[in-house]
Amino acid sequence: MVIQLNLDYVRSYRGMIVIAETAFGLIGALVTIAAGSDFWSLVFWSTLIVSGTILSLNIVNTCQALHVQFSFLTKVEFGYVAVWALLYLIGTIISFVPTFWTGVAVIGYVELAIFLLDGFLHFREYRSGGGGGYAPPADAETGY
């Protein structure tokens, strides 16, 4: 199996959103090392790992093959986005209590907006019956 780079994914809307999730996850994870917030640390590090994995799999063009083999992965990815949007929403609500507010919460607000946008795009794709919005379409010769 030859690994083929899919740089068109990086230019797609979904790709840019996952890059933003990963980048802000990295920034938030690094800031929580100094800030010491356990909840935010868990959410940011897990965002970095999961979104980074999704990004990496799409760039090396293996995510599309996995979605062909396991059709339920589209729903799993939508569930990931929904659960993490909920976690960022909980963190946002908790941050309004003065004793729990930290500067890390600002990064959480940005992540909440990104995850809500990602969830909206996943939901719209799901409702339209699309195949996940992965660019480009499968190669006719190899099927991947």
Buried (B, 14 or more C-beta within 10 A) or exposed (E): EEEEEBEBBBEBEBBEBBBBBBBBBBBBBBBBEEBEBEBBBBBBBBBBEBBBEBBEBBBEBBBBBEBBEEEEBBEEBBEBBBEBBEBBBBBBEBBEEEEBEBEBBEBBEBBBBBBBBBBEBBEEBEEEEEBBBBBEEBEEEEEE
